[in-house]
Amino acid sequence: MEPSAQPTTTGTDGKVRGDGNGLALFVIASCQLMIVLDITIVNIALPHIQTALNFSTTSLSWVVNAYTLTFGGLLLLGGRAGDILGRRRVFMFGVLLFGLASLLGGLAQNDWQLLAARALQGVGGAIASPTSLALITTTFTEGPARNRAFGVFAGVSAAGGAIGLLLGGILVEWLDWRWIFFVNVPIAALIAFATPRVIKESERHTGHFDLAGALTATLGMVALVYGFIRAAQEGWRDPLTLGSFAAAVILLTSFIFIERRSTQPITPLHMFADRNRAGTYGMMLMLACAIFGMFFFLTLFVQNVLGFSPLEAGLAFLPVSAVIAVAAGFTSQMLPRFGPKPFMVVGALLAAAGLTWLTQCDIDSTYLGSILGPILVFAAGMGLQFVSLTLMALSRVPDQESGAASGLLNAMQQVGGSLGLSILVTVFGTASRTEAQTVVPTFLRESSPAQKLYFARTRQLPDPWGDQVLTYGVTRAFIAAAAFSVVGALIAFFVIEVRPDDIERLKGNHGPMPGA
């Protein structure tokens, strides 16, 4: 069934697009929310998953990584699939695959079944997410209508992490950890049912799939992330650590070589020739490094040190969603007046300021006194950046390449999150071991015989000594996360340039799109 008639205008490329298609935007945004929140909804449930499926502490991290790495690694191919096969068709397939994988994850009876389901979820997300963003470009006319749509999409993308933490807390505390997967099944079914009724199919473009590029990119990123995680556990001189980094260099170099020679690469390298787009991708990488680290380590801190329950931990992050949504809405309204660069610079600096403020946490901290203020500042910075980065990444991109462009932007977010988190885990692990060496003599002098016996059996310091070590490692990780944000601000200031015609395009006063 084709979508019913609705208000439309004719874009600069001659294609008819709807400006009032609120249902289409609702469907697209719902899909993006489902996919994004799944990155964080699992975090709160990890202790319950570990107990239920007998994960070791080391292997438990792959419950998160199996999703983010396949998601990030295959996003580029997913965007290309939408260009070639039709975005609506590919979007629906990705949504249904994501729903099926979620069902399998909820039914998993052992560790390998859950990891396989998480990887399959990542594949479904990689197919659906880039096509959902590309569908905005073919559904809404460039100018104010598309700006508003991007504002909603970016706000949902940015707030999804915090919403996932809240929803995860509710489901784990009131139901069971399996419901963090089951909840996706009816949502995916409803999205797939509504899609052909409110979204028109896009024009299909001829081409082929760059499977060699997708494979080398995915395996290269897996090797790189594994290298950092291995270094945090076994040290930088461990043979497997060094081997992982060597494999990453070989695979990622091969990826670039393949893309340069391919007639239809999944990553058209000429996109990086535009300094604004290249800077945008670099900023998204830094932004993801910071935001993944903030959510991961602050969730750890509030539950293990402040003693929050899963639900309380989720509620603690609810203000982040509200502030991101407000900041994203404000940015989408102000972009036509000021352009994206000021929001990129100020947003990155606000994120850095919030993370730096969080480094002041200690074992006596409270949520209202030490946590709420910093995360609100951080959230404001995120909201300012997401809309600006989304618009800049797709500016001046022909319709036939919008899927690849949006896929690359999303890939930068997922890869940045996985890579950044692995780096921050390395910082955390190194700092924690250093602090433990300082704390152990004090512990041995002041602890009871029962505490000493516990330490001898588990090699873990009991509280409050354990809290002190954890807090020190977390605050050092926040310093590194703040450094990522500072790098993002420097990229925005020195690389991004304001073009008068870009401002006019944001206002809707534009000429034909180059290459369209």
C-alpha positions in Angstrom: 0.0 0.0 0.0 1.3 3.4 -0.9 1.2 6.3 1.6 -1.8 8.5 1.5 -1.7 12.0 0.1 -0.2 14.7 2.3 1.3 18.2 1.9 4.3 18.2 -0.4 6.7 20.5 -2.1 9.1 20.1 -4.9 12.8 20.1 -3.9 15.7 21.6 -5.8 16.4 18.2 -7.4 12.9 18.0 -8.9 11.8 15.3 -6.5 8.5 15.7 -4.6 8.9 15.6 -0.8 6.5 15.9 2.0 6.9 18.8 4.5 4.1 17.8 6.8 4.7 14.1 7.0 4.6 13.8 10.8 3.8 10.1 10.7 6.8 9.3 8.5 9.1 11.2 10.9 7.5 9.4 13.9 8.2 6.0 12.3 11.8 7.0 11.4 12.6 8.5 14.8 11.0 5.5 16.6 13.4 3.1 14.7 16.4 5.2 15.6 15.4 5.4 19.2 15.0 1.6 19.4 18.4 1.1 17.9 20.3 3.7 19.8 18.8 2.9 23.3 19.8 -0.7 22.8 23.5 0.4 23.1 22.9 1.4 26.8 19.9 -0.5 27.9 22.1 -3.6 28.4 24.6 -1.8 30.7 22.4 -1.9 33.8 21.4 -5.5 33.2 25.0 -6.8 32.9 25.3 -8.1 36.5 22.1 -10.1 36.1 23.2 -11.4 32.7 26.5 -12.5 34.1 24.8 -14.5 36.9 22.2 -16.0 34.7 24.4 -17.2 31.8 27.7 -17.7 33.7 29.8 -15.1 31.9 33.3 -14.4 33.2 34.0 -10.8 33.9 36.2 -10.5 30.8 33.8 -12.1 28.4 30.9 -10.0 29.8 32.3 -6.9 28.0 31.5 -8.5 24.7 27.8 -8.4 25.4 28.2 -4.7 24.6 31.0 -4.9 22.1 29.3 -7.6 19.9 26.6 -5.1 19.2 28.5 -1.9 18.8 31.3 -3.5 16.6 29.0 -5.2 14.1 26.8 -2.1 14.1 29.6 0.2 13.4 31.5 -2.1 11.1 28.5 -2.8 8.8 26.9 0.7 8.8 28.7 1.6 5.7 27.4 -1.4 3.8 23.9 -0.8 5.2 23.9 2.7 3.8 25.0 1.5 0.4 22.3 -1.2 0.4 19.7 1.4 0.8 21.0 3.4 -2.2 21.0 0.3 -4.4 18.0 -1.7 -3.3 15.7 1.1 -2.2 15.7 2.7 1.2 12.2 1.8 2.4 12.7 -1.9 1.5 16.1 -2.1 3.2 14.8 -0.1 6.2 12.0 -2.6 6.8 14.4 -5.6 6.5 16.8 -4.1 9.0 14.0 -3.4 11.5 12.6 -7.0 11.2 16.1 -8.5 11.6 16.7 -6.4 14.6 13.4 -7.6 16.1 14.2 -11.2 15.4 17.6 -10.9 17.0 16.1 -9.2 20.0 13.7 -12.2 20.4 16.7 -14.6 20.2 18.6 -12.6 22.7 15.8 -12.7 25.2 15.5 -16.5 24.8 19.3 -17.2 25.1 20.2 -20.0 27.4 24.0 -19.7 27.4 26.7 -17.1 26.7 27.4 -17.9 23.0 23.7 -17.7 22.1 23.4 -14.2 23.6 26.6 -13.0 21.9 25.4 -14.3 18.6 22.1 -12.6 19.1 23.8 -9.3 20.0 25.9 -9.5 16.9 22.8 -10.1 14.8 21.2 -7.1 16.5 24.1 -5.1 15.4 23.7 -6.2 11.8 20.0 -5.3 11.9 20.8 -1.9 13.3 23.5 -1.3 10.7 21.0 -1.9 8.0 18.1 0.2 9.4 19.9 3.1 11.0 21.7 4.7 8.0 18.7 4.2 5.8 16.4 5.9 8.3 18.6 9.0 8.3 18.8 8.9 4.5 15.0 8.6 4.3 14.7 12.1 5.8 16.6 13.5 2.9 14.1 12.0 0.4 11.0 12.7 2.5 11.6 16.3 3.6 12.5 19.3 1.4 15.9 20.9 2.1 15.5 24.0 4.3 13.3 24.5 7.4 11.3 21.3 7.0 14.4 19.1 6.8 16.1 21.1 9.6 13.2 20.3 11.9 13.2 16.7 10.9 17.0 16.5 11.5 16.4 18.2 14.9 14.0 15.5 16.0 16.2 12.7 14.6 19.4 14.2 16.3 17.5 14.7 19.6 16.3 11.1 19.6 19.8 9.8 18.7 21.4 11.9 21.5 18.8 11.1 24.2 18.5 7.4 23.3 21.4 6.5 25.5 19.9 8.0 28.7 16.5 6.6 27.8 18.0 3.2 27.5 19.5 3.4 30.9 16.2 4.4 32.4 14.2 1.8 30.6 16.8 -0.9 31.4 16.5 0.0 35.1 12.7 -0.3 35.0 12.7 -3.6 33.2 15.5 -5.3 35.2 14.0 -4.2 38.6 10.3 -4.8 37.9 10.5 -7.7 35.4 13.6 -9.6 34.3 16.7 -8.9 32.3 15.4 -10.7 29.3 12.8 -8.0 28.8 15.4 -5.6 27.7 15.4 -7.7 24.5 11.8 -8.7 24.4 10.6 -5.1 24.5 12.0 -4.5 21.0 9.9 -7.2 19.3 6.5 -5.5 19.3 8.1 -2.1 18.5 9.9 -3.5 15.5 6.7 -5.2 14.3 4.7 -2.0 14.5 7.4 0.0 12.7 7.6 -2.6 9.9 3.8 -2.5 9.6 3.6 1.3 9.4 6.5 1.9 7.1 4.9 1.1 3.7 1.8 3.1 4.7 3.6 6.4 5.5 6.9 6.3 3.6 7.4 6.2 -0.1 10.1 4.1 -1.7 13.2 6.0 -2.8 14.7 5.8 -6.3 17.0 2.8 -6.8 20.5 3.3 -8.1 22.5 0.8 -10.0 25.7 -0.5 -8.4 27.3 -3.4 -6.5 28.1 -4.2 -2.9 31.7 -3.6 -1.7 31.9 -6.8 0.5 35.7 -6.8 0.7 35.6 -3.2 2.0 32.9 -4.0 4.6 34.8 -7.1 5.8 38.2 -5.5 6.2 36.7 -2.5 7.9 34.7 -4.5 10.4 37.5 -7.0 11.2 40.0 -4.1 11.4 37.9 -2.3 14.0 37.3 -5.5 16.0 41.0 -6.1 16.1 41.7 -2.5 17.2 39.1 -2.5 20.0 40.2 -5.9 21.1 43.8 -4.8 21.3 42.9 -2.0 23.7 40.7 -4.2 25.9 43.4 -6.8 26.0 46.0 -4.2 26.9 43.8 -3.1 29.9 43.8 -6.7 31.1 47.2 -8.1 30.2 49.4 -5.1 29.5 50.9 -3.5 26.4 53.6 -6.1 26.0 51.3 -9.1 25.8 51.8 -10.9 22.5 48.1 -11.1 21.8 47.7 -7.4 22.4 50.5 -6.6 20.0 49.2 -9.1 17.5 45.7 -7.5 17.6 47.2 -4.0 16.9 49.3 -5.4 14.0 46.2 -7.1 12.5 44.2 -3.9 12.9 46.9 -1.9 11.0 47.0 -4.5 8.2 43.2 -4.8 7.8 42.5 -1.0 8.0 45.3 -0.3 5.6 43.8 -2.9 3.2 40.4 -1.3 3.6 41.8 2.1 2.4 43.6 0.4 -0.5 40.4 -1.5 -1.5 38.3 1.7 -1.3 40.8 3.6 -3.4 40.6 1.0 -6.2 36.9 0.2 -6.0 34.6 1.7 -8.7 31.8 1.8 -6.2 33.2 1.8 -2.6 31.0 1.7 0.5 33.1 4.7 1.6 33.6 7.2 -1.2 36.9 8.7 -0.1 36.2 11.9 -2.1 33.7 12.8 0.8 36.8 13.5 2.9 38.0 16.0 0.3 35.4 18.5 1.7 37.1 19.9 4.8 33.8 20.5 6.6 32.6 17.0 6.1 36.0 15.5 7.1 36.0 17.7 10.2 32.4 16.6 11.0 33.4 13.0 10.9 36.4 13.7 13.1 34.2 15.5 15.6 31.6 12.7 15.7 34.4 10.3 16.5 35.5 12.4 19.4 32.0 13.1 20.6 31.2 9.4 20.7 34.4 8.6 22.6 33.3 11.1 25.2 29.6 10.2 25.5 30.1 6.4 25.6 32.7 6.8 28.4 30.5 9.2 30.4 27.5 6.8 30.4 29.6 3.6 31.1 31.7 4.9 34.0 29.1 7.1 35.6 26.7 4.1 35.6 29.4 2.1 37.3 30.0 4.9 39.8 26.4 5.6 40.9 25.6 1.9 41.4 28.9 0.6 43.0 29.9 3.7 45.0 26.7 5.7 45.6 24.7 2.5 46.0 21.9 3.2 43.5 19.5 0.5 42.5 19.1 -0.2 38.7 16.0 1.9 38.6 17.6 4.7 40.6 20.5 4.7 38.3 18.2 5.0 35.3 16.3 7.9 36.8 19.6 9.6 37.6 20.2 10.0 33.9 16.7 11.2 33.0 17.7 14.9 33.1 20.3 14.2 30.4 17.5 13.3 27.9 15.5 16.4 28.7 18.4 18.8 28.3 19.7 17.1 25.1 16.2 17.4 23.6 15.9 21.1 24.6 19.4 21.9 23.3 18.8 20.0 20.0 15.5 21.9 19.4 17.1 25.2 20.2 20.0 24.4 17.8 17.7 23.5 14.9 15.9 26.8 15.3 19.1 28.9 15.5 21.1 27.2 12.8 19.7 29.3 9.9 20.8 32.5 11.8 24.3 31.5 12.9 25.3 28.4 11.0 26.6 25.2 12.5 30.2 26.2 13.6 29.4 28.2 16.8 27.2 25.3 18.0 30.0 22.8 17.3 32.6 24.7 19.2 30.5 25.7 22.2 28.9 22.3 22.4 32.3 20.5 22.5 33.6 22.9 25.1 30.5 22.4 27.3 30.9 18.7 27.1 34.6 19.0 28.1 33.6 21.3 31.0 31.0 18.8 32.3 33.4 15.9 32.1 36.2 17.9 33.8 33.7 18.8 36.6 33.0 15.1 37.1 36.6 14.4 37.9 36.0 16.0 41.3 33.9 13.1 42.4 35.0 11.1 45.4 33.6 8.4 47.7 31.7 11.0 49.7 30.0 12.5 46.7 26.3 12.9 46.4 24.1 12.9 43.3 22.7 16.4 43.8 26.0 17.9 44.9 28.5 16.2 42.5 26.7 14.5 39.6 23.6 16.5 38.5 25.3 19.7 37.6 28.1 18.2 35.5 25.8 15.9 33.5 23.5 18.8 32.7 26.4 20.8 31.3 27.6 17.8 29.4 24.1 17.1 28.0 23.7 20.7 26.8 27.0 20.3 24.9 25.7 17.1 23.3 22.5 18.7 22.2 24.3 21.6 20.5 26.6 19.3 18.6 24.3 16.5 17.3 22.1 18.6 15.1 25.0 20.6 13.7 27.0 17.5 12.9 24.1 15.7 11.3 23.3 18.6 9.0 26.9 19.3 8.1 27.6 15.6 7.3 24.8 15.5 4.7 25.3 19.0 3.3 26.1 19.1 -0.5 25.8 15.3 -0.7 23.9 14.1 -3.9 20.8 11.9 -3.2 22.5 8.8 -4.6 25.3 9.1 -2.0 23.2 10.2 1.0 23.0 6.6 2.3 26.7 6.2 2.2 27.2 9.7 3.8 24.8 9.0 6.7 26.2 5.5 7.1 29.7 6.9 7.5 28.5 9.4 10.1 26.8 6.7 12.1 29.8 4.5 11.7 32.0 7.2 13.2 29.6 7.3 16.1 29.7 3.6 16.8 33.4 3.1 16.1 34.2 6.1 18.2 32.1 4.7 21.0 33.7 1.3 20.9 37.2 2.6 20.4 36.9 5.4 22.9 35.4 3.1 25.5 38.2 0.6 25.0 40.8 3.4 25.4 39.1 4.7 28.6 38.9 1.2 30.0 42.6 1.0 29.5 43.1 4.3 31.4 40.7 3.1 34.1 42.5 -0.2 34.5 46.0 1.4 34.7 44.9 4.0 37.1 43.0 1.5 39.3 46.0 -0.8 39.6 48.2 2.2 40.5 45.8 3.3 43.2 45.4 -0.2 44.5 49.1 -0.4 45.1 48.8 2.7 47.2 45.7 1.6 49.1 46.7 -2.0 49.9 49.3 -1.1 52.7 46.6 1.0 54.5 44.1 -1.8 54.0 46.4 -4.4 55.6 47.0 -2.1 58.6 43.4 -1.2 59.2 41.3 -4.1 58.0 39.7 -6.9 60.1 40.8 -10.6 59.8 37.6 -11.3 57.8 38.4 -8.5 55.3 41.9 -9.8 54.9 40.6 -13.3 54.3 38.2 -11.9 51.6 41.1 -10.1 49.9 43.3 -13.2 50.0 40.5 -15.3 48.3 39.2 -12.8 45.7 42.2 -10.4 45.3 39.5 -7.7 45.5 39.6 -4.9 48.1 36.4 -4.7 50.2 34.7 -1.3 50.7 35.5 1.5 51.4 39.0 0.7 50.0 37.5 -0.8 46.9 35.3 2.2 46.4 38.4 4.4 46.6 40.2 2.5 43.9 37.1 2.4 41.7 36.5 6.2 42.1 40.1 7.0 41.3 40.0 5.0 38.1 36.7 6.5 37.1 37.8 10.1 37.6 41.0 9.4 35.5 38.8 8.0 32.8 36.7 11.2 32.9 39.9 13.2 32.3 40.6 11.3 29.2 37.0 11.7 28.0 37.3 15.4 28.5 40.4 15.4 26.4 38.4 13.8 23.6 35.9 16.7 23.8 38.7 19.3 23.7 40.1 17.7 20.5 36.6 17.9 19.1 36.4 21.6 19.9 39.8 22.2 18.2 38.6 20.4 15.1 35.5 22.6 15.0 37.4 25.8 15.5 40.3 25.2 13.1 38.8 22.9 10.4 35.1 23.8 10.0 34.6 26.9 7.9 31.4 29.0 7.5 30.2 29.4 3.9 27.6 32.0 3.2 25.7 29.7 0.8 25.5 27.1 3.5 23.6 29.6 5.7 21.3 30.4 2.8 20.6 26.6 2.3 19.7 26.3 6.0 17.2 29.1 5.5 15.7 27.3 2.4 17.1 30.0 0.0 19.2 27.6 -2.1 20.1 26.7 -5.6 20.5 23.2 -7.1 22.6 20.8 -5.1 26.0 20.1 -6.6 26.1 16.7 -8.2 22.4 16.1 -7.8 
